[in-house]
Amino acid sequence: MKILVVDDDPITRLALESLLAQRGYQVITVVDGEQAYELLQKDDAPRLAIVDWMMPGMSGVDLCRKLREADCASRTHVIMLTGKRSKEDLVTGLDAGADDYVRKPFDIDELHARLRAAQRLIGLQDHMRIQANVDELTGLLNRSAIRDVLRRELAHAAREKTAVSIVLGDVDRFKQLNDTFGHLAGDATLRRLAKLLGARLRPYDLVGRYGGEEFLLVLPGCHSRDAFEVAERVRTYVANQAIATSSGSLKITLSFGVATSSDDALELEELVLAADKALYRAKAAGRNCTEAAPDQNDSGTPVSHVTAAPGRASTPVSQRVASHNFARGAGRPEA
């Protein structure tokens, strides 16, 4: 595991680096709080840090406070290293955001034991974080987590002047599928669909369950035309796959709405709304198709594509349940 050592004293810094490296840690050293804070802002920042209290400029206590204010404290376990011994100093350091406290001169065995305890705590936190971000049924990111991903990608795209696209997808006539074949078949369909969606995406694309039978694909660095092609590739792939359920083998179709934020730098809610409106048009156009938000393609005109399915070997479940003549409501096309 990577560990950051922050100390302005070269003797202490070199001693810690040598002793920790002997115990298998990947040690990174910096000499002051400013360097440490900058490093701990990065996505691949060390999860463990040993920080000296007394340093010129930003002290260890100041660093802990700044990390907590920037919401980095939850990602980095900070052990304060100091010669201070009073109870008041201990309380001050912990209140500032330090997670543990080791007095100088330090004992390496004690420090190593505290580091092992910190690793167990980090592992537990990571497990809880994963559980909080994962949809229980499908194993995909849940709504909150995929929205956080999109929020970060939009911020990154705004800084780097690049595009980010989303694809909002919905299983066609999923309610009728549940009513006809049962909820166990519906659950099996969603679990299988989760795997199929990821099979046709790039390694750095992400997909989450947005709610019910809706899924959100986040495509970083992807312009509108490319995003439309991704959606079509995923849609046709899913339509041609048989899904094994307790009620037999089923086929489903998806409708997609595509929206892109590039030069206009849309906010999250604006982008999702644009994709949702495009999805609405895909449903109204007959389902099993992809629609792009207006002005979201290279030619400047809306893009749409509706598949024809003549001669398909087995009829998709969306068509099979339709044959039961379920009553349709007015207004928005049924899912």
Secondary structure in CASP SS format (residue, H / E / C, confidence):
PFRMAT SS
TARGET T0000
AUTHOR 0000-0000-0000
METHOD secondary structure of the structure
MODEL  1
M C 1.00
K E 1.00
I E 1.00
L E 1.00
V E 1.00
V E 1.00
D C 1.00
D C 1.00
D C 1.00
P H 1.00
I H 1.00
T H 1.00
R H 1.00
L H 1.00
A H 1.00
L H 1.00
E H 1.00
S H 1.00
L H 1.00
L H 1.00
A H 1.00
Q H 1.00
R C 1.00
G C 1.00
Y C 1.00
Q E 1.00
V E 1.00
I E 1.00
T E 1.00
V E 1.00
V C 1.00
D C 1.00
G H 1.00
E H 1.00
Q H 1.00
A H 1.00
Y H 1.00
E H 1.00
L H 1.00
L H 1.00
Q C 1.00
K C 1.00
D C 1.00
D C 1.00
A C 1.00
P C 1.00
R C 1.00
L E 1.00
A E 1.00
I E 1.00
V E 1.00
D E 1.00
W C 1.00
M C 1.00
M C 1.00
P C 1.00
G C 1.00
M C 1.00
S C 1.00
G H 1.00
V H 1.00
D H 1.00
L H 1.00
C H 1.00
R H 1.00
K H 1.00
L H 1.00
R H 1.00
E H 1.00
A C 1.00
D C 1.00
C C 1.00
A C 1.00
S C 1.00
R C 1.00
T C 1.00
H E 1.00
V E 1.00
I E 1.00
M E 1.00
L E 1.00
T E 1.00
G C 1.00
K C 1.00
R C 1.00
S C 1.00
K H 1.00
E H 1.00
D H 1.00
L H 1.00
V H 1.00
T H 1.00
G H 1.00
L H 1.00
D H 1.00
A H 1.00
G C 1.00
A C 1.00
D C 1.00
D E 1.00
Y E 1.00
V E 1.00
R E 1.00
K C 1.00
P C 1.00
F C 1.00
D C 1.00
I H 1.00
D H 1.00
E H 1.00
L H 1.00
H H 1.00
A H 1.00
R H 1.00
L H 1.00
R H 1.00
A H 1.00
A H 1.00
Q H 1.00
R H 1.00
L H 1.00
I H 1.00
G H 1.00
L H 1.00
Q H 1.00
D H 1.00
H H 1.00
M H 1.00
R H 1.00
I H 1.00
Q H 1.00
A H 1.00
N H 1.00
V E 1.00
D C 1.00
E C 1.00
L C 1.00
T C 1.00
G C 1.00
L C 1.00
L E 1.00
N C 1.00
R H 1.00
S H 1.00
A H 1.00
I H 1.00
R H 1.00
D H 1.00
V H 1.00
L H 1.00
R H 1.00
R H 1.00
E H 1.00
L H 1.00
A H 1.00
H H 1.00
A H 1.00
A H 1.00
R H 1.00
E H 1.00
K C 1.00
T C 1.00
A C 1.00
V E 1.00
S E 1.00
I E 1.00
V E 1.00
L E 1.00
G E 1.00
D E 1.00
V E 1.00
D C 1.00
R C 1.00
F H 1.00
K H 1.00
Q H 1.00
L H 1.00
N H 1.00
D H 1.00
T H 1.00
F H 1.00
G C 1.00
H H 1.00
L H 1.00
A H 1.00
G H 1.00
D H 1.00
A H 1.00
T H 1.00
L H 1.00
R H 1.00
R H 1.00
L H 1.00
A H 1.00
K H 1.00
L H 1.00
L H 1.00
G H 1.00
A H 1.00
R C 1.00
L C 1.00
R C 1.00
P C 1.00
Y C 1.00
D C 1.00
L E 1.00
V E 1.00
G E 1.00
R E 1.00
Y E 1.00
G E 1.00
G C 1.00
E C 1.00
E E 1.00
F E 1.00
L E 1.00
L E 1.00
V E 1.00
L E 1.00
P E 1.00
G C 1.00
C C 1.00
H C 1.00
S H 1.00
R H 1.00
D H 1.00
A H 1.00
F H 1.00
E H 1.00
V H 1.00
A H 1.00
E H 1.00
R H 1.00
V H 1.00
R H 1.00
T H 1.00
Y H 1.00
V H 1.00
A H 1.00
N C 1.00
Q C 1.00
A C 1.00
I E 1.00
A E 1.00
T E 1.00
S C 1.00
S C 1.00
G E 1.00
S E 1.00
L E 1.00
K C 1.00
I C 1.00
T C 1.00
L E 1.00
S E 1.00
F E 1.00
G E 1.00
V E 1.00
A E 1.00
T E 1.00
S E 1.00
S C 1.00
D C 1.00
D C 1.00
A C 1.00
L C 1.00
E C 1.00
L H 1.00
E H 1.00
E H 1.00
L H 1.00
V H 1.00
L H 1.00
A H 1.00
A H 1.00
D H 1.00
K H 1.00
A H 1.00
L H 1.00
Y H 1.00
R H 1.00
A H 1.00
K H 1.00
A H 1.00
A C 1.00
G C 1.00
R C 1.00
N C 1.00
C E 1.00
T E 1.00
E E 1.00
A E 1.00
A C 1.00
P C 1.00
D C 1.00
Q C 1.00
N C 1.00
D C 1.00
S C 1.00
G C 1.00
T C 1.00
P C 1.00
V C 1.00
S E 1.00
H E 1.00
V E 1.00
T C 1.00
A C 1.00
A C 1.00
P C 1.00
G C 1.00
R C 1.00
A C 1.00
S C 1.00
T C 1.00
P C 1.00
V H 1.00
S H 1.00
Q H 1.00
R H 1.00
V H 1.00
A H 1.00
S C 1.00
H C 1.00
N C 1.00
F C 1.00
A C 1.00
R C 1.00
G C 1.00
A C 1.00
G C 1.00
R C 1.00
P C 1.00
E C 1.00
A C 1.00
END
